[in-house]
Amino acid sequence: PATVRMVSSNGPPVPMPMQVPPGHMVQQIVDEHGILTHVILSPQPPPGPAAPMPVGPYGGPGSGSQYYTTYGAPHYAPGPPQYPHHPHPHPVPPHMHGGIPHVSSPGPGSCTNHVPVQTQAEYGKYSVSPPLNSTDDRTLRTRNRVRKKLQRRINLNDGYYPNTSRPLSGRRNRIIGMNGDIGMHVEPGLIHGHCMAQENGPLDVEEENSLIIQCLSSMPTPKVTDVEARSSLIQLSPPDCDAFEVDLDPYELKYELLLSDKGRDAKYKTVFCGDASEITLKDLKPATEYHLKVCAVLTDDLKGALTEPVSFQTLPCEPEPPQPPKLISKTKTSLSLKWNATCDNGSKITAYCLESDQGQGDGRFYEVYLGLQRQYRATHLSASTRYMFRLMAINSIGKSSFSEEVSFFTSGTVPSQPDPPMLSEQYVYALTISWIRRPNDDEFLLQMEDEATGHGFITVYNGQNLSHMVRSLRRHTEYRFRLCVKNEEGQSKWSEIVTYKTQPERPQAPGKPQIKGKINPYSFRVTWDPPQDTGGTEITRYIVELDDGQGYDTVYEGSEREHLFDHLIPGHVYHIRVACCSAAGRSDFSDSCVATTLPVTPSQCQVPKLQGKPKATSLHLRWGYPDYDGGSQVTMFAAQMISPDNTTREVYKGHDKDCIVTGLLPGRPYLFQVRAFNRAGAGPWSEPLEVVSGAGVPDAPKAPQVLCRSAHFALVTWEEPFNNGASVSEYRLEWQQRSEASEFAQLYMGPNQSFEVKGLMPATLYTFRVQAINSAGPGPFSSTTSCMTPPSSPSTIVTIRVKPSATSAVLSWHEPSCNGSDITSYNIVVNDKPPIIVDPVTEFLLEDLLPETTY
């Protein structure tokens, strides 16, 4: 069949047009997954039984019926097919024509209902699948296949053909596509136009599991091939699932292999569990009968029964290596040996071969016995000699490996007194003592005496080695040793006593250095304590190292425990460490001591520089750091000024390296110096910088002098002030009259130093001030000078008022200005008569006047 998946969004899939060879017809079937299967039918049936037609869940022939029993009509029409021809887009492979049942078109009376097609909602649950390598997925797929088989068996009724005796196979067709994919499909139940009713009921899970287990239990017995003495090859075949209508993938099965070497009904042991179909068993026992069982496993819950035991027997082989021979007795010239029988591995032992080195000790062996006896007496041997032996077993298959080599000594005399033990290696807490073996020496006994304990000689070693390390000793301590030798004849005399001493231990680091006394800018002294543990020996010298920031350098070696460091840099950080030396070596260095020398004052600063041009009253100074800060960071600067009168004034103190000096007098020479400060104090003043201040306006003149020569005339004079670097070009004289406006008004401007003021008022206070002007501008005004003009006669009375009567008249007037002196009296002149002198009043009554008279 050619499988084409159809996709339809509105309804069931639509059959595709197919082009088939002449004389053939095509049947199109859609299963529950939406897969369209094209079955190409030939007009003549092939020879032999026809392949069963898969049946879908919608019905089909019954389980007890066959596709056909005969090849006659009306089941197969010899004429042309009645299905319309449809063009097929792909050529049909040749292998698709054979083995396909020939089905004719339905007759007029047949049911022509369409094939039931599941909608997307019905089969959409099959669209998502778990990963293929999942155990649950394999179980689910298997159960689904079994469920469909059971469903088909339940839903299948009698088919179209009445005389059927062959059951319809329910296996799935394996579809191999053009791209190599392998799929499964089941056709719906439409056979020859018959309408099959479908009733899908729930299936029992236990029935599914039972069917799978029955299938797994049908596994054939394993085949045993390539049997050797210690290995065999086991070949497994998967169970036959066709008989149970279960479609299991053999690649999804695992096999569990059980083995027993105790008999058919003895306990079996699992030796393999996996998916391999060929297993090589190794490390088997030769000439042993084994029984083998196997079972197929799909999951932990789905496991088939064990097969019947299969027996096989491994082949015999050469014997196992025998145990070394044992010594029965010995003399000075003979050794009697015996040994136990070894495993013959299925072939009887024919002989034992015993070899000896004949006492040469060169590693070469010679055969001394060959036979079935399991004992042997070697004669004609040398006394007090070591002989090596090894044994081998022989059967009809071959020779075993040799046993382990053993050595035995013939009897001899008591050993003579040995030489004193020798010192091989010397440690702090151990000594390695060695000695020499002589031909008659068998075992050695070493004793040691520690005089500090008072226990005498104590055995520290007893054995055949030629050296021994005595441990747990005290450092730099003497111990006494002696040695004796033993053999089977007895024990020798003790050797002469020798004394050996353990090595001293490397001393511990001395104490951390400490500063002794006061730290100076250029030197300091350190001292240190000896180590708490000298290692058991005397300290011979101390090593002192100094680190000035460029690494440690050795500055002192000697036995003293203090040292003076000099020629140091002020304000520098130094690290000091100490180590000690003894006969055992040099200790580690102590913890370092940190010392910082005291700083000194900074060096002299460079001469300050003038920034810009000097102004009349201010200038800008700038300076830099000194060449040497004295070992401490410069914290501030100070600047001072020396005035022309040799007075000194500090004009700046702070962190900046520049300042603006104010309060200068214009056109005057000044000296400026700078110095730096650090933690140690102030450094020296720099060389002075001489600066002449810029030209400025003149100073304020002294207060002008005023001379009042009369009540209406005054002379004002003044002196020339300090011109501040530029000549005075003119003066400005201002005055102020108290009785008038409070502001000064300009009275004179010119180069003269005096001015005559005229038109003054008597008895009036005038204030004068003067200002000098040069090219820099007007200077400040001088102090004011006040002047009062002398008083004079009163001013004229302007108006007289008269109130006449018949014989009198009242005169009134306003008091005129007194001009600085109080009015003492008034003179009233009536016509040409003599004046009338009255008191200082403003009214007067004239009496005794004539009526109708002009006065």
Disulfide bonds with the S-S distance in Angstrom:
Cys111-Cys195 1.96
Cys708-Cys787 2.19
